[in-house]
Amino acid sequence: MPASVDAAVRRAAEHSFPYSCDRATGELLAVLAAAVPPGGRILELGTGAGVGLAWIVHGLGGRTDVSVLSIEQDPVTAGIAEAGEWPAHVTVSIGDAVAVLPGLGRFDLVFADAEGGKWRGLPLTLRALADRGVLLLDDMDPQRYELPEHHRSIGAVRSTLAEDSGLVLVDLPVASGIIIATRRPSA
Ligand SMILES: C[S@@+](CC[C@H](N)C(=O)[O-])C[C@H]1O[C@@H](n2cnc3c(N)ncnc32)[C@H](O)[C@@H]1O
């Protein structure tokens, strides 16, 4: 595991933050981040302790031609991530994803990993996807959940994605269940 990711995982453990993305999701994030074009923008909804963010930054390597914005609603949790050492082109911002999304513009890669912008307000996230932009959603495998409301939530996300005819989707039965969606360029 990259040392920067390892440090973020340790910070999460020290603060008993249990919701970080798993390794497979993180590696996928790194791969997708590496493909973002020069001048591109990456958005993470739900910074948590910064593990997903560390994978994104790892994927970018030393590149400074891509900006990364990560939004976290809880200031205490954001503080865990902010304790990390991030390059200048990475910003952790405190706020409610649903409230701020309409003013953020478009992004080339979005990791929607917060209640807001994923389970609630997903259409706002889809509107923030640039042409050829890629959205990554984890926790999409209903078999991992027992409660009917979780199944309903996953079903609602899947319906919202399926109704957007501009998206190309793949369902990956790995980790917690991953969906990747790419926004087809408008004609
Ligand atoms: C699953 S964790 C994020 C894990 C992180 N993305 C990672 O990969 O390590 C979800 C985070 O979203 C935050 N959150 C929940 N609702 C939010 C909202 N409406 N806007 C921004 N962040 C939110 C929670 O406080 C929590 O820290």
The ligand as an SDF file (V2000), in Angstrom:
LIG
                    3D

 27 29  0  0  0  0  0  0  0  0999 V2000
  -18.2160    6.6610    3.6870 C   0  0  0  0  0  0  0  0  0  0  0  0
  -17.5690    8.0690    4.5100 S   0  0  0  0  0  0  0  0  0  0  0  0
  -16.4110    8.7190    3.3650 C   0  0  0  0  0  0  0  0  0  0  0  0
  -15.1760    7.8820    3.2100 C   0  0  0  0  0  0  0  0  0  0  0  0
  -14.1520    8.4700    2.2620 C   0  0  0  0  0  0  0  0  0  0  0  0
  -14.7440    8.8860    1.0140 N   0  0  0  0  0  0  0  0  0  0  0  0
  -13.0810    7.4570    1.9750 C   0  0  0  0  0  0  0  0  0  0  0  0
  -13.1030    6.8650    0.8810 O   0  0  0  0  0  0  0  0  0  0  0  0
  -12.2210    7.2250    2.8130 O   0  0  0  0  0  0  0  0  0  0  0  0
  -18.9090    9.2120    4.3260 C   0  0  0  0  0  0  0  0  0  0  0  0
  -18.5900   10.6000    4.8290 C   0  0  0  0  0  0  0  0  0  0  0  0
  -19.5670   11.4690    4.2690 O   0  0  0  0  0  0  0  0  0  0  0  0
  -19.8430   12.4790    5.2120 C   0  0  0  0  0  0  0  0  0  0  0  0
  -21.1430   13.0720    4.8460 N   0  0  0  0  0  0  0  0  0  0  0  0
  -22.3880   12.6020    5.1260 C   0  0  0  0  0  0  0  0  0  0  0  0
  -23.3240   13.3980    4.5830 N   0  0  0  0  0  0  0  0  0  0  0  0
  -22.6550   14.3790    3.9350 C   0  0  0  0  0  0  0  0  0  0  0  0
  -23.0680   15.4790    3.1610 C   0  0  0  0  0  0  0  0  0  0  0  0
  -24.3660   15.7250    2.9540 N   0  0  0  0  0  0  0  0  0  0  0  0
  -22.1280   16.2850    2.6190 N   0  0  0  0  0  0  0  0  0  0  0  0
  -20.8110   16.0270    2.8220 C   0  0  0  0  0  0  0  0  0  0  0  0
  -20.3600   14.9890    3.5460 N   0  0  0  0  0  0  0  0  0  0  0  0
  -21.2600   14.1740    4.1000 C   0  0  0  0  0  0  0  0  0  0  0  0
  -19.8170   11.7630    6.5450 C   0  0  0  0  0  0  0  0  0  0  0  0
  -19.5970   12.6690    7.6010 O   0  0  0  0  0  0  0  0  0  0  0  0
  -18.6770   10.7780    6.3360 C   0  0  0  0  0  0  0  0  0  0  0  0
  -17.4670   11.2980    6.8080 O   0  0  0  0  0  0  0  0  0  0  0  0
  1  2  1  0
  2  3  1  0
  2 10  1  0
  3  4  1  0
  4  5  1  0
  5  6  1  0
  5  7  1  0
  7  8  2  0
  7  9  1  0
 10 11  1  0
 11 12  1  0
 11 26  1  0
 12 13  1  0
 13 14  1  0
 13 24  1  0
 14 15  1  0
 14 23  1  0
 15 16  2  0
 16 17  1  0
 17 18  1  0
 17 23  2  0
 18 19  1  0
 18 20  2  0
 20 21  1  0
 21 22  2  0
 22 23  1  0
 24 25  1  0
 24 26  1  0
 26 27  1  0
M  CHG  2   2   1   9  -1
M  END
$$$$
